[in-house]
Amino acid sequence: MSVQPTLAVRALSKTYRRRPVLRDVSFELRPGDAVAILGPNGAGKSTLLGCITGERLPDGGEIRVCGADPFSDPSTAARCMGFVPEQPFLYGELTVGEMIGFVVEARRLGAEGREEAERLLALLDMAGTQALLCRELSQGMGRKVAIVAGLLHRPRLLVLDEAFNGLDRTSVERLTAELDARRADGAGVLLSSHDLDFLASWCDRGLALAPGAGARTLAGQAWDRWRASPALRFEGSTRSS
């Protein structure tokens, strides 16, 4: 029996002001996969992630998150997905505890969600910060709050856009270990980062984007070649399918 993809993208396209940003992008992510989204600035990485998370409407193509369309069935897709954006949005007048409590209530996670929030806050060295206002947090601390919010409901798909930015070394190591455990439990991870060495060491394969061009899959020997010398230019890759 075949396993349903955690994420399936088919012939996705997006144009801004008549300029193609994404063109015929297709790929799948299955349980336990970690896929790196690669490409120079302007290649469409954030646009692709925005379409997957339902924040940007594509011009064509199909997206399925755990079988659900994020546009026609956003609630089902949202239950399956956790998203940490490059620029996390926090309610500045809420405390850390209130912000996390809001997410727990919105997702109806109950006591288990509150316990998981405490665990994740401690994991990221944020225990005891619940009384701090979100607008007073440093970049790194604000990102940790966004990470906790994205992981709370134990999603089957994690979409991370520069999620490690501003984190201290210990937090990076702990978050990586947490993501390893989530993958072992069947969660898939889609990751964009400027830390190419981390992507090379941690991800299974890559999806290489170029401005206005179709995506190319880096897998097998092509991925091994890229991992040996990570860069934003891609040689020997095959078109995504």
Backbone as CSV, one residue per row, in Angstrom:
resi,resn,N_x,N_y,N_z,CA_x,CA_y,CA_z,C_x,C_y,C_z
1,MET,0.845,-1.203,0.000,0.000,0.000,0.000,0.881,1.253,0.000
2,SER,0.640,2.153,-0.941,1.454,3.356,-1.052,1.126,4.340,0.068
3,VAL,2.136,5.078,0.487,1.985,6.074,1.540,1.642,7.423,0.914
4,GLN,0.616,8.069,1.454,0.226,9.380,0.924,1.313,10.404,1.213
5,PRO,1.690,11.211,0.230,2.687,12.256,0.490,2.194,13.229,1.563
6,THR,3.097,13.648,2.409,2.763,14.695,3.372,2.505,16.010,2.642
7,LEU,3.269,16.234,1.584,3.105,17.423,0.744,3.284,17.020,-0.710
8,ALA,2.366,17.450,-1.554,2.474,17.215,-2.996,2.243,18.537,-3.722
9,VAL,3.194,18.918,-4.552,3.105,20.138,-5.356,3.196,19.728,-6.816
10,ARG,2.251,20.195,-7.626,2.179,19.801,-9.027,2.056,21.037,-9.922
11,ALA,3.012,21.225,-10.810,2.972,22.242,-11.864,2.620,23.625,-11.318
12,LEU,3.224,23.987,-10.198,2.913,25.256,-9.549,3.559,26.417,-10.309
13,SER,2.790,27.471,-10.511,3.314,28.662,-11.178,2.826,29.919,-10.469
14,LYS,3.656,30.958,-10.492,3.306,32.240,-9.895,4.030,33.347,-10.633
15,THR,3.295,34.376,-11.018,3.846,35.515,-11.737,3.528,36.796,-10.987
16,TYR,4.509,37.698,-10.912,4.296,39.018,-10.340,4.564,40.057,-11.419
17,ARG,3.546,40.879,-11.696,3.698,41.961,-12.685,4.293,41.438,-13.991
18,ARG,3.732,40.352,-14.462,4.116,39.703,-15.723,5.496,39.068,-15.681
19,ARG,6.111,39.031,-14.510,7.425,38.386,-14.394,7.258,37.028,-13.721
20,PRO,7.559,35.930,-14.418,7.437,34.608,-13.804,8.397,34.463,-12.620
21,VAL,7.863,34.038,-11.486,8.689,33.763,-10.315,8.827,32.258,-10.119
22,LEU,7.720,31.552,-10.193,7.719,30.098,-10.145,7.130,29.582,-11.449
23,ARG,7.751,28.571,-12.012,7.269,28.041,-13.282,7.299,26.513,-13.243
24,ASP,6.131,25.903,-13.242,5.994,24.452,-13.358,6.802,23.708,-12.289
25,VAL,6.617,24.124,-11.026,7.330,23.503,-9.910,6.543,22.292,-9.413
26,SER,7.194,21.135,-9.379,6.563,19.900,-8.918,7.529,19.123,-8.039
27,PHE,7.037,18.667,-6.894,7.827,17.792,-6.027,6.920,17.215,-4.953
28,GLU,7.428,16.205,-4.255,6.702,15.585,-3.149,7.606,15.496,-1.926
29,LEU,6.970,15.504,-0.770,7.651,15.300,0.487,6.865,14.242,1.249
30,ARG,7.537,13.184,1.645,6.887,12.055,2.308,7.254,12.008,3.784
31,PRO,6.536,11.213,4.576,6.821,11.149,6.011,8.298,10.888,6.298
32,GLY,8.876,11.720,7.164,10.273,11.573,7.545,11.262,12.278,6.652
33,ASP,10.815,12.804,5.507,11.716,13.507,4.589,12.145,14.861,5.152
34,ALA,13.330,15.295,4.763,13.787,16.664,4.995,14.296,17.202,3.671
35,VAL,13.611,18.187,3.115,13.927,18.727,1.795,14.339,20.189,1.931
36,ALA,15.489,20.527,1.365,15.998,21.892,1.379,15.496,22.649,0.151
37,ILE,14.991,23.860,0.365,14.630,24.754,-0.735,15.820,25.682,-0.960
38,LEU,16.404,25.610,-2.150,17.663,26.285,-2.449,17.490,27.285,-3.571
39,GLY,18.333,28.306,-3.562,18.335,29.261,-4.661,18.767,30.636,-4.200
40,PRO,19.253,31.469,-5.119,19.681,32.826,-4.766,18.478,33.704,-4.441
41,ASN,18.752,34.897,-3.934,17.680,35.854,-3.672,16.899,36.113,-4.951
42,GLY,15.579,36.138,-4.841,14.731,36.368,-6.003,14.367,35.114,-6.762
43,ALA,14.824,33.955,-6.267,14.544,32.703,-6.971,13.131,32.199,-6.729
44,GLY,12.463,32.733,-5.687,11.085,32.321,-5.421,10.918,31.418,-4.214
45,LYS,11.935,31.336,-3.357,11.851,30.443,-2.202,10.700,30.836,-1.277
46,SER,10.661,32.099,-0.870,9.589,32.546,0.029,8.231,32.510,-0.658
47,THR,8.218,32.764,-1.975,6.957,32.672,-2.724,6.429,31.248,-2.712
48,LEU,7.318,30.285,-2.934,6.917,28.880,-2.899,6.368,28.507,-1.531
49,LEU,7.080,28.879,-0.465,6.611,28.544,0.874,5.296,29.251,1.193
50,GLY,5.145,30.479,0.708,3.896,31.201,0.923,2.718,30.538,0.239
51,CYS,2.937,29.989,-0.940,1.862,29.264,-1.631,1.494,27.987,-0.874
52,ILE,2.503,27.282,-0.389,2.251,26.034,0.332,1.468,26.289,1.611
53,THR,1.788,27.374,2.303,1.120,27.667,3.565,-0.203,28.393,3.384
54,GLY,-0.571,28.697,2.148,-1.852,29.337,1.888,-1.838,30.843,1.994
55,GLU,-0.659,31.453,2.137,-0.563,32.903,2.256,-0.549,33.605,0.907
56,ARG,-0.158,32.890,-0.144,-0.087,33.474,-1.483,-0.804,32.554,-2.458
57,LEU,-1.679,33.123,-3.235,-2.457,32.334,-4.182,-1.653,32.115,-5.462
58,PRO,-1.382,30.870,-5.831,-0.647,30.624,-7.078,-1.512,30.912,-8.297
59,ASP,-0.860,31.116,-9.430,-1.591,31.337,-10.678,-2.054,30.027,-11.297
60,GLY,-1.341,28.962,-11.000,-1.705,27.664,-11.562,-1.038,26.553,-10.802
61,GLY,-1.531,25.342,-11.013,-0.955,24.194,-10.347,-1.805,23.723,-9.176
62,GLU,-1.242,22.787,-8.425,-1.984,22.129,-7.352,-1.077,21.891,-6.164
63,ILE,-1.615,22.112,-4.974,-0.905,21.850,-3.726,-1.806,20.997,-2.849
64,ARG,-1.227,19.961,-2.249,-1.965,19.145,-1.294,-1.102,18.960,-0.043
65,VAL,-1.643,19.375,1.093,-0.990,19.212,2.386,-1.739,18.126,3.137
66,CYS,-1.121,16.959,3.289,-1.792,15.793,3.873,-3.103,15.522,3.134
67,GLY,-3.094,15.711,1.829,-4.255,15.463,0.986,-5.215,16.623,0.872
68,ALA,-5.016,17.706,1.639,-5.956,18.831,1.658,-5.412,20.007,0.848
69,ASP,-6.310,20.694,0.152,-5.967,21.913,-0.570,-5.924,23.069,0.436
70,PRO,-4.778,23.767,0.588,-4.692,24.836,1.584,-5.570,26.044,1.292
71,PHE,-6.163,26.102,0.096,-7.030,27.224,-0.244,-8.510,26.872,-0.117
72,SER,-8.903,25.700,-0.577,-10.305,25.305,-0.469,-10.617,24.604,0.851
73,ASP,-9.591,24.068,1.526,-9.790,23.392,2.805,-8.689,23.816,3.768
74,PRO,-8.631,25.122,4.100,-7.507,25.625,4.898,-7.444,25.059,6.309
75,SER,-8.583,24.752,6.932,-8.552,24.266,8.306,-7.875,22.900,8.398
76,THR,-8.167,22.004,7.437,-7.526,20.689,7.439,-6.033,20.818,7.187
77,ALA,-5.654,21.657,6.230,-4.236,21.859,5.938,-3.518,22.459,7.144
78,ALA,-4.165,23.402,7.825,-3.540,24.060,8.974,-3.323,23.091,10.125
79,ARG,-4.237,22.158,10.317,-4.068,21.172,11.389,-2.849,20.281,11.138
80,CYS,-2.546,20.065,9.869,-1.448,19.172,9.486,-0.099,19.874,9.484
81,MET,-0.102,21.203,9.423,1.118,21.945,9.110,1.509,22.887,10.233
82,GLY,2.823,22.980,10.467,3.387,23.997,11.339,4.325,24.865,10.528
83,PHE,4.200,26.183,10.670,4.962,27.107,9.837,5.702,28.103,10.715
84,VAL,7.011,28.220,10.498,7.809,29.261,11.139,8.321,30.175,10.039
85,PRO,7.736,31.364,9.873,8.124,32.247,8.769,9.439,32.971,9.042
86,GLU,10.009,33.519,7.993,11.268,34.256,8.127,11.100,35.466,9.042
87,GLN,9.944,36.124,8.949,9.636,37.258,9.817,8.449,36.875,10.692
88,PRO,8.698,36.270,11.852,7.591,35.822,12.702,6.701,36.976,13.130
89,PHE,5.390,36.717,13.161,4.438,37.715,13.644,4.024,37.359,15.057
90,LEU,4.311,38.278,15.988,3.886,38.126,17.372,3.082,39.350,17.772
91,TYR,2.082,39.153,18.612,1.310,40.276,19.139,2.146,40.969,20.212
92,GLY,2.630,42.166,19.895,3.590,42.843,20.749,3.109,43.139,22.146
93,GLU,1.811,43.358,22.317,1.283,43.716,23.637,0.960,42.498,24.483
94,LEU,1.102,41.307,23.922,0.907,40.092,24.705,2.226,39.657,25.328
95,THR,2.148,39.017,26.476,3.336,38.407,27.042,3.620,37.093,26.308
96,VAL,4.798,36.549,26.543,5.136,35.257,25.938,4.115,34.204,26.354
97,GLY,3.766,34.193,27.636,2.782,33.227,28.115,1.432,33.409,27.466
98,GLU,1.011,34.666,27.286,-0.279,34.936,26.652,-0.260,34.564,25.180
99,MET,0.858,34.818,24.519,0.975,34.492,23.102,0.884,32.984,22.888
100,ILE,1.621,32.233,23.682,1.582,30.778,23.557,0.212,30.255,23.977
101,GLY,-0.368,30.848,25.022,-1.705,30.441,25.448,-2.744,30.671,24.371
102,PHE,-2.590,31.764,23.630,-3.505,32.043,22.522,-3.435,30.941,21.478
103,VAL,-2.218,30.494,21.153,-2.063,29.425,20.167,-2.663,28.125,20.691
104,VAL,-2.431,27.833,21.951,-3.002,26.620,22.555,-4.524,26.636,22.467
105,GLU,-5.130,27.769,22.775,-6.592,27.874,22.729,-7.099,27.832,21.287
106,ALA,-6.416,28.538,20.392,-6.867,28.580,18.994,-6.835,27.193,18.357
107,ARG,-5.861,26.399,18.738,-5.744,25.043,18.194,-6.454,23.999,19.061
108,ARG,-7.049,24.463,20.160,-7.808,23.579,21.047,-6.954,22.405,21.532
109,LEU,-5.785,22.741,22.035,-4.838,21.711,22.448,-4.981,21.317,23.915
110,GLY,-5.661,22.134,24.716,-5.943,21.783,26.093,-4.701,21.630,26.958
111,ALA,-4.836,20.799,28.003,-3.757,20.626,28.973,-2.500,20.043,28.328
112,GLU,-2.671,19.133,27.374,-1.509,18.550,26.710,-0.721,19.613,25.950
113,GLY,-1.442,20.549,25.341,-0.776,21.628,24.628,-0.001,22.536,25.567
114,ARG,-0.574,22.809,26.741,0.137,23.644,27.713,1.394,22.943,28.225
115,GLU,1.299,21.652,28.449,2.480,20.892,28.883,3.552,20.874,27.793
116,GLU,3.117,20.694,26.548,4.073,20.690,25.439,4.726,22.060,25.286
117,ALA,3.963,23.126,25.505,4.518,24.475,25.422,5.605,24.671,26.476
118,GLU,5.355,24.207,27.686,6.362,24.331,28.743,7.622,23.547,28.389
119,ARG,7.432,22.361,27.828,8.590,21.545,27.446,9.417,22.236,26.380
120,LEU,8.747,22.771,25.347,9.464,23.398,24.248,10.135,24.700,24.685
121,LEU,9.477,25.471,25.533,10.092,26.692,26.040,11.357,26.358,26.827
122,ALA,11.296,25.320,27.657,12.482,24.914,28.409,13.572,24.405,27.468
123,LEU,13.169,23.654,26.437,14.129,23.130,25.471,14.930,24.245,24.826
124,LEU,14.270,25.364,24.539,14.912,26.485,23.859,15.389,27.561,24.832
125,ASP,15.540,27.171,26.101,16.070,28.064,27.137,15.200,29.310,27.300
126,MET,13.868,29.107,27.239,12.925,30.207,27.410,12.049,30.032,28.655
127,ALA,12.387,29.069,29.487,11.643,28.903,30.733,11.792,30.166,31.583
128,GLY,10.713,30.613,32.191,10.761,31.805,33.021,10.586,33.107,32.274
129,THR,10.313,33.025,30.962,10.141,34.258,30.165,8.670,34.578,29.907
130,GLN,7.755,33.802,30.503,6.340,33.951,30.153,5.792,35.347,30.437
131,ALA,6.396,36.084,31.371,5.872,37.405,31.732,6.425,38.524,30.851
132,LEU,7.377,38.207,29.982,7.963,39.237,29.114,7.002,39.582,27.985
133,LEU,6.923,40.863,27.644,6.122,41.283,26.499,6.826,40.877,25.207
134,CYS,6.060,40.444,24.241,6.646,40.008,22.962,7.395,41.139,22.275
135,ARG,6.931,42.381,22.443,7.611,43.498,21.779,8.970,43.813,22.417
136,GLU,9.237,43.245,23.585,10.504,43.486,24.256,11.539,42.384,23.976
137,LEU,11.148,41.389,23.207,12.034,40.261,22.968,13.097,40.587,21.923
138,SER,14.245,39.990,22.062,15.267,40.071,21.024,14.820,39.269,19.807
139,GLN,15.550,39.424,18.701,15.201,38.669,17.493,15.219,37.169,17.757
140,GLY,16.269,36.714,18.429,16.381,35.293,18.697,15.281,34.786,19.604
141,MET,14.947,35.537,20.646,13.888,35.116,21.564,12.526,35.120,20.880
142,GLY,12.295,36.127,20.052,11.033,36.164,19.308,10.906,34.973,18.369
143,ARG,12.019,34.591,17.753,11.987,33.441,16.851,11.718,32.157,17.634
144,LYS,12.266,32.059,18.826,11.992,30.873,19.647,10.512,30.757,19.974
145,VAL,9.862,31.873,20.270,8.418,31.847,20.538,7.666,31.364,19.297
146,ALA,8.074,31.844,18.125,7.435,31.415,16.876,7.667,29.926,16.624
147,ILE,8.848,29.430,16.967,9.137,28.004,16.798,8.244,27.173,17.708
148,VAL,8.126,27.586,18.962,7.250,26.871,19.890,5.824,26.849,19.346
149,ALA,5.343,27.984,18.863,3.985,28.052,18.310,3.819,27.123,17.113
150,GLY,4.862,26.986,16.307,4.769,26.144,15.124,4.847,24.657,15.415
151,LEU,5.503,24.295,16.531,5.692,22.882,16.857,4.653,22.329,17.820
152,LEU,3.917,23.209,18.473,3.032,22.824,19.577,2.107,21.657,19.263
153,HIS,1.463,21.692,18.094,0.424,20.704,17.792,0.976,19.456,17.115
154,ARG,2.301,19.306,17.141,2.988,18.142,16.567,2.514,17.893,15.124
155,PRO,2.753,18.870,14.243,2.273,18.759,12.860,3.010,17.688,12.075
156,ARG,2.335,17.165,11.071,2.939,16.166,10.181,3.838,16.812,9.140
157,LEU,3.638,18.113,8.896,4.479,18.868,7.968,4.992,20.109,8.676
158,LEU,6.317,20.283,8.685,6.931,21.476,9.239,7.546,22.282,8.100
159,VAL,7.155,23.542,7.992,7.685,24.446,6.974,8.479,25.520,7.704
160,LEU,9.789,25.520,7.507,10.686,26.395,8.259,11.424,27.323,7.304
161,ASP,11.153,28.614,7.419,11.787,29.617,6.559,12.780,30.409,7.403
162,GLU,14.059,30.064,7.288,15.127,30.703,8.066,14.853,30.604,9.564
163,ALA,14.366,29.451,10.009,13.948,29.289,11.401,15.107,29.342,12.387
164,PHE,16.334,29.123,11.918,17.485,29.098,12.825,18.139,30.466,12.985
165,ASN,17.672,31.464,12.237,18.266,32.802,12.315,18.193,33.352,13.732
166,GLY,19.309,33.863,14.221,19.321,34.525,15.517,19.362,33.598,16.709
167,LEU,19.414,32.278,16.485,19.452,31.348,17.602,20.892,31.104,18.052
168,ASP,21.073,30.943,19.357,22.379,30.594,19.887,22.705,29.145,19.550
169,ARG,23.966,28.795,19.678,24.438,27.472,19.259,23.719,26.344,19.994
170,THR,23.541,26.510,21.309,22.871,25.458,22.084,21.444,25.254,21.601
171,SER,20.732,26.344,21.329,19.349,26.237,20.856,19.283,25.588,19.487
172,VAL,20.251,25.888,18.618,20.302,25.245,17.298,20.459,23.739,17.467
173,GLU,21.360,23.341,18.350,21.587,21.913,18.563,20.348,21.234,19.134
174,ARG,19.685,21.882,20.077,18.494,21.291,20.688,17.333,21.240,19.704
175,LEU,17.178,22.300,18.917,16.107,22.305,17.930,16.355,21.235,16.874
176,THR,17.596,21.085,16.452,17.920,20.049,15.471,17.583,18.666,16.017
177,ALA,17.919,18.410,17.280,17.600,17.124,17.899,16.086,16.919,17.968
178,GLU,15.350,17.993,18.260,13.885,17.896,18.297,13.329,17.570,16.911
179,LEU,13.858,18.210,15.890,13.409,17.933,14.533,13.777,16.514,14.104
180,ASP,14.928,16.030,14.539,15.298,14.638,14.256,14.263,13.683,14.851
181,ALA,13.850,13.964,16.082,12.853,13.111,16.734,11.508,13.194,16.016
182,ARG,11.138,14.393,15.570,9.870,14.542,14.842,9.922,13.758,13.530
183,ARG,11.053,13.820,12.845,11.187,13.064,11.591,11.091,11.564,11.848
184,ALA,11.708,11.117,12.927,11.649,9.690,13.265,10.216,9.246,13.526
185,ASP,9.376,10.185,13.979,7.963,9.892,14.223,7.100,10.072,12.976
186,GLY,7.734,10.454,11.855,7.006,10.535,10.598,6.708,11.925,10.089
187,ALA,7.170,12.960,10.772,6.943,14.322,10.278,7.888,14.615,9.119
188,GLY,7.398,15.342,8.122,8.232,15.808,7.030,8.619,17.259,7.263
189,VAL,9.819,17.643,6.818,10.331,18.996,7.041,10.744,19.617,5.707
190,LEU,10.223,20.806,5.452,10.605,21.607,4.292,11.332,22.825,4.839
191,LEU,12.572,23.033,4.406,13.445,23.979,5.090,14.161,24.891,4.110
192,SER,14.071,26.196,4.380,14.848,27.190,3.640,15.794,27.859,4.616
193,SER,17.060,27.981,4.235,18.043,28.601,5.122,19.227,29.092,4.298
194,HIS,19.861,30.176,4.782,21.093,30.637,4.159,22.295,29.845,4.650
195,ASP,22.095,28.993,5.652,23.183,28.159,6.156,23.266,26.914,5.284
196,LEU,23.995,27.013,4.182,24.058,25.924,3.222,24.742,24.687,3.799
197,ASP,25.706,24.891,4.674,26.382,23.741,5.267,25.409,22.918,6.105
198,PHE,24.526,23.595,6.838,23.539,22.863,7.634,22.584,22.101,6.721
199,LEU,22.103,22.747,5.675,21.202,22.066,4.739,21.878,20.847,4.139
200,ALA,23.160,20.990,3.787,23.890,19.885,3.167,24.044,18.711,4.122
201,SER,24.248,18.996,5.389,24.496,17.924,6.352,23.217,17.272,6.846
202,TRP,22.089,17.995,6.800,20.883,17.514,7.484,19.782,17.033,6.546
203,CYS,19.670,17.620,5.383,18.542,17.294,4.494,18.841,16.081,3.611
204,ASP,17.767,15.430,3.159,17.877,14.252,2.297,18.133,14.615,0.846
205,ARG,17.589,15.734,0.426,17.705,16.169,-0.967,17.315,17.636,-1.033
206,GLY,17.481,18.231,-2.210,17.183,19.642,-2.358,16.275,19.914,-3.544
207,LEU,15.610,21.041,-3.486,14.842,21.556,-4.613,15.450,22.893,-4.976
208,ALA,16.113,22.950,-6.136,16.851,24.134,-6.556,15.966,25.022,-7.420
209,LEU,15.832,26.283,-7.017,15.044,27.261,-7.748,15.955,28.300,-8.383
210,ALA,15.560,28.762,-9.562,16.242,29.863,-10.231,15.172,30.852,-10.666
211,PRO,15.463,32.151,-10.657,14.453,33.148,-10.984,13.761,32.879,-12.310
212,GLY,12.437,32.711,-12.263,11.637,32.538,-13.467,11.789,31.214,-14.170
213,ALA,12.481,30.258,-13.565,12.736,28.973,-14.207,12.070,27.849,-13.425
214,GLY,11.967,26.696,-14.033,11.431,25.540,-13.342,12.384,25.058,-12.260
215,ALA,11.829,24.364,-11.274,12.649,23.822,-10.202,13.415,22.600,-10.683
216,ARG,14.538,22.344,-10.033,15.321,21.146,-10.325,15.563,20.380,-9.026
217,THR,15.374,19.078,-9.100,15.585,18.230,-7.946,17.056,17.846,-7.837
218,LEU,17.599,18.000,-6.651,18.943,17.517,-6.351,18.792,16.297,-5.451
219,ALA,19.017,15.124,-6.011,18.865,13.875,-5.275,19.946,12.900,-5.727
220,GLY,20.160,11.873,-4.927,21.148,10.867,-5.304,22.531,11.463,-5.519
221,GLN,23.146,11.145,-6.649,24.496,11.617,-6.922,24.559,13.134,-7.074
222,ALA,23.490,13.722,-7.643,23.460,15.186,-7.793,23.469,15.858,-6.426
223,TRP,22.734,15.297,-5.471,22.724,15.848,-4.117,24.078,15.641,-3.452
224,ASP,24.687,14.482,-3.641,26.006,14.226,-3.066,27.037,15.211,-3.598
225,ARG,26.972,15.521,-4.899,27.920,16.487,-5.470,27.701,17.866,-4.865
226,TRP,26.434,18.247,-4.713,26.157,19.566,-4.138,26.595,19.625,-2.686
227,ARG,26.354,18.571,-1.926,26.732,18.543,-0.519,28.238,18.677,-0.339
228,ALA,28.999,18.164,-1.307,30.454,18.248,-1.223,30.951,19.682,-1.376
229,SER,30.161,20.528,-2.041,30.540,21.924,-2.239,29.275,22.768,-2.361
230,PRO,28.596,23.039,-1.238,27.321,23.772,-1.273,27.472,25.154,-1.901
231,ALA,26.573,25.486,-2.795,26.589,26.780,-3.471,25.185,27.094,-3.951
232,LEU,24.998,28.307,-4.441,23.681,28.721,-4.937,23.554,28.524,-6.441
233,ARG,24.559,27.937,-7.068,24.480,27.571,-8.487,24.507,26.054,-8.569
234,PHE,23.737,25.490,-9.480,23.502,24.061,-9.444,23.917,23.416,-10.757
235,GLU,24.685,22.350,-10.636,25.146,21.601,-11.807,24.713,20.143,-11.668
236,GLY,24.398,19.501,-12.782,24.134,18.075,-12.780,22.842,17.669,-12.139
237,SER,21.855,18.587,-12.027,20.594,18.260,-11.394,19.584,17.855,-12.449
238,THR,18.500,17.244,-12.007,17.440,16.812,-12.912,16.167,17.555,-12.620
239,ARG,15.377,17.789,-13.667,14.148,18.544,-13.485,13.212,17.791,-12.559
240,SER,12.502,18.566,-11.710,11.613,17.949,-10.723,10.481,17.239,-11.407
241,SER,9.974,16.224,-10.722,8.877,15.444,-11.268,7.796,15.239,-10.240
